Amino acid sequence: MAIPVNISDLINNRVIESARIEYKKNWNPETVLHSICAFANDIDNWGGGYIIIGIKEENGMPVLPVDGITKGSVDRINRELLQICNLIEPRYIPIVENATFEGKNIIVVWVPGGNTRPYKCPAVLSANKSGRIEKAYYIRKMSNSIRANAYEERELFQAAETIPFDDRINMSAQITDLKPSLISEYLSEVHSDLYEPSLKRDIEETAGSMKLLGGPPELRKPVNAGLMFFNERPDNFFPYARIEVVDKPDPIGTGMTEKKFTGPLDRQLRDALSYIRNYIIKEKIIKLNDRAEADRIYNYPYAAIEEALSNAVYHKSYQIGEPVTVSITPEKMEITSLPGPDRTITDDDIKKCRLISRRYRNRRIGDFLKELRLVEGRNTGIPTMLRALETNHSEAPVFETDPERIYFTVIFYVQKTFLPQNTGAKKQKVRRNLDDIKKLVVQTVKQKNAVSKSELASALGYTKVTSTVDKAIKELFAEGRIVYSEPDKPNSRNQKLVFVDSGS
């Protein structure tokens, strides 16, 4: 059975991080079993991993040209592979592809994170003196499969309590909600060997090969990640699964443009980035006296924006009814997603632009985006962003969150040569008093007809609902100038603020 990634890209670490790939020159049932168990346990929600049999490893990298395995041993290894997987508790069977690379036979074992973890397997394949086979839990630490100690076992059991949201079964969806054309388009783009078969197979068989389905055979349902990438309107299943780009040339909203990007996550990300590249990013050519070449300077370097927005789509929680927002003013661009980074990233890490997350929120979304080359590999995105800003002579970004880690905002300041009047300095913030904010709230709600609190805050130039904005809203409620769109459902996720026309 083919796997949904390109074998050459996989072997050469072009898409999947090296820590998630193990190379085995020869077939060793015991070590392969331990690695399958460790990848399936997926303690850090990396998305599992791959084991490639027939390629020698040196310092974590494949040794080329490959040795391969003999053609006569392929069937034997596949039989033994199934036998050892039957020893895993609960039962876990990976996806196996018999492939050729550089003319040599290899076996690729794809081990996605399992939904019935924790898994344990025999520590050794031979029985001890009493005839018992001891079983243990195995996990990944960096590039190694190791036996979990007592503390790590507790951590594994805690992780097992929650399946990442993007990998959960969606009981309100049907297999027919997955569109064959989108799946085939994706497989073609990543050069998967599954592409040709996908044109002839029924959708259930192809989706099953890609681990896009879950549940018992009599009630197969799509997983959330499948609906996010292979359905034309994922926001029908996940409200606010979209990107909003708001360009505010004036603080009070005059001349404001707002664009909403929907559709499969990869398409909305590409469309939003294309819009920003074509309509937001500006270029200046500066001629210098000391050399013939001119400098090309941008108000925002595209590579930095691409990385920040891609990460926002990757790490956002799709259980929270808020879109990814891009807010642009003459002085800065802010990219906001909810929630904030997990607690393994400290406040000091955030200040120092050192966002190295141990555990991923969306393991399947990350894999799809990496295979489409829309996000960088593990922990390489921030250095890419910083290099792009430095090359453009732009200020370093500011990463902002709140103590509760409710939101996360990346702030890019416009390159100084693009500032109004070219002053070379940021404009001084104008502090608004309560009356000013109340006037702006009324103006905005009236203009938009109906608006959520977070949308209102964004329109006013804030990354979140501040205490002053909240106070202004409460006073306007008390004055009867605004009301809720659903007064009987104060906690509804679809709640909006509506202007009350007094007729005066």
Secondary structure, 3 states (H helix, E strand, C coil): CCCCCCHHHHHCCCCCCHHHEEEECCCCHHHHHHHHHHHHHCCCCCCCEEEEECCCEECCEECCCCCCECHHHHHHHHHHHHHHHCCCECCCCCEEEEEEECCEEEEEEEECCCCCCCCEEECCCCCCCCCCCCEEEEEEECCEEEECCHHHHHHHHHHHCCCCHHHCECCCCCHHHCCHHHHHHHHHHCCCCCHHHHCCCCHHHHHHHCCCEECCHHHCEEEHHHHHHHCCCHHHCCCCCCEEEEECCCCCCCCCEEEEECCCHHHHHHHHHHHHHHHHCCEEEECCCCCCCCEEEECCCHHHHHHHHHHHHHHCCCCCCCCEEEEECCCEEEEEECCCCCCCCCHHHHHCCCCCCCCCCCHHHHHHHHHCCCCCCCCCHHHHHHHHHHHCCCCCCEEEECCCCCCEEEEEECCHHHCHHHCCCCCCCCCCCHHHHHHHHHHHHHHHCEECHHHHHHHCCCCCCCHHHHHHHHHHHHCCCEEECCCCCCCCCCCCEEECCCCC
